[in-house]
Amino acid sequence: MLWNARPVPHVRRAGVAAAVVLIAAYAWVLHQDVRLWDVRARVSQAAVADVEREALAAPPGTLIIAGAPRRSWDFAVPHALRPPYTREDLTRRARVISDSSIYCCPANVWEPDTRRAMNEWAADPSRPPVIALHWNQDTGRVSRLSSLDEPFLRELVGLLRETPDVASLDRILHDILTRYVAGR
């Protein structure tokens, strides 16, 4: 409108300057959003690689508690643990559980799947270990805790199995990851 209305030159320059400022502001916001998506992608790739490495190195039947950030792994478990994201289906080698925030499905599916994985792990006569992994949401740095190094982790899973409801199960799983594993 400013161009076609033939305004005085200083009004035209003000209009062009305002357009440049507006475009620059949107470019800055877009740059920040793309940077955040890059961080999320790096953290997600690190989480997949770390779980894959742990599952392949650990004895079969190991219980892995995955604490990936929701913003990187929202709805990812168990799909991110299978091809094409991994070389093989890690859920066939290890039992991987997470809190409900990164699980693919609603709580009425998450809870029985999580309880089944813990009960199968507990019933395994070879007594495979528990490995808990927690990733920093900004750096992708993984913190790790294993029942081979810290036997209390096995006891925590035993208590976790006894939780009476879905909310308690979810909260305690989250607490294990944030209180005992994060920052190690």
N, C-alpha and C positions, 0 to 999 in steps of 0.2 A: 504494500500500500504506500509505503514511504517513497518508493521509487517511482511509481506511476502517478502519484499526486503532485509530483514536481515541487517538493518543499524547498525551502531555503537550504543552502548547503550545510549549515551547522545542524539542522534537524536531521538531514540525511546522514551526516557523520555520526550523530548520536544514535540513530537507528542501527547503523552498521556496528557501532561499538557495542550496543546492547545485544545484538545478535551474536557477536563474537564472544561476549562474556557468557551468554546462555549456552552456546555450543561448548565452550571450554568447561563450564560447570558440569554439563552432562558427560563430557569426555572424562573428566576426573572421576565422577561417580561410576561410570562404566569401567574405567581402569581398576578401581578398587574392587568392584564386583568380580571382574575377571581374575584379579590376583587372589581373591578369596576362593574362587572355584579351583584355581591352580593348587592352592594349599590343600583343599579338600581332596583333590585327585591324588596328590602325592601321599597324603596320609592314608587314603584308601588303598593305594598300591602297596604301601609299606605294610599295612595291616594284613593284606592278603599274603604277601611274601613271608611275613613273620609267622603267621599261622601255618602256612604250608611247610616252612622249614621245621617248625616245632612238631607238627603232626607226622612228618616223614622221619624225623630223628627219634621221636619218642616210641616207647613200646606200643604195640597195637592195643586199642582199648583205652588209651589215656584220655582223661577228661580235661578238655581245654576250656577255660572260661575266658571268653573274648570280650574285652572291654573297649571296643573301638568307639570313637566319638560318633555320636548320632549324626552330626552334620556331614560326616564322611561316609557312614555306613548305614544310613537310614534304610530299613527294609532289606538289608543285605544278607543276613543269616537265614537260611543255610546256603542261599544261591551263590554267594561270592566264594564259597568253599568247594565249588564244583567247576568242571570245565564249562566254558572256555576261560574262566578266570584263573584256574589252577591246572596243572598237568594231569592230575587225577582227582577223583572224588574223595576229598579229605574226610567226608563224613562216614566213609566206609572204613577208615583206618582209626580215626579218633572220634570221640564223642565231644562235640563242640556245643557249648551253651553260652548264652548271653542274657543280659537283661532284656526286657520286652521292647525297649526303644529301638533296637537295631534288628529285631526279628521280623521276618517277612509278613507275619500273619497276626491276626488279632489274639488277644489274651486267651480266648477259649481254645486256641490251637497251640499257642506258645507254652502255656502251663503244662499240658500233658506231654508235649514233646520234651520239655526241659526235665520234668520229673522222670520220664522214661529213660532219658540219657543218664541221669544221675543214678537211678536204680540199676540199670544195666552195668554201669561202672562199678557200683558198690557190690554187685553180685559176681563180678569177674574174679575167678579164683586166683588169677595171676597178680591181683592187687596192683593194677597199673597206677601210675602217679596222677596227680592233678597238677596242671600248669595253668596259672592265671596270667593273662597278658592285658596290659592297659596302655593305650597310646595317648600321647599328648596331642590335643586337637590342633595345635598350631605348628608343632615341629615334626610330628609323626614318630617321635622318640618312644620306643617301647620300654615299659617297665615289666619285669618278669618275676614271678614267684612260683616256686615248684615245691611240691610236698616232699621231694627228695632232699631239699635243703631245709625246708621249714615244715616239719610234720604236722604242725597245728592246722595247716591248710586242709588236710584230709579231714580233721575234726570239724572244721567249719562247713565243709560240704555235707558231713553227716548231720549237722544241725540244720543246714539248709534243706535237706531232704525232709525234715520233720515239720517244716513250716505249714501252718494250717490252711493258708489261703493264697490266692494269686498275688494280692498286694504285698503281703509279707515276703513271699518268694522273690518278687521283683525288687523290693526295697533292700533286702539282705544281700542279694546278688550284687546290686549296685554298690552297697556299702563295702562288701569284700573288695571290690575293685578299687574304689576310691580311698578307703582307709588303709588297706594292707598292701596294695600293689602299686598304686600310683606314686610316682616319684622315687621308686627304689633304684 
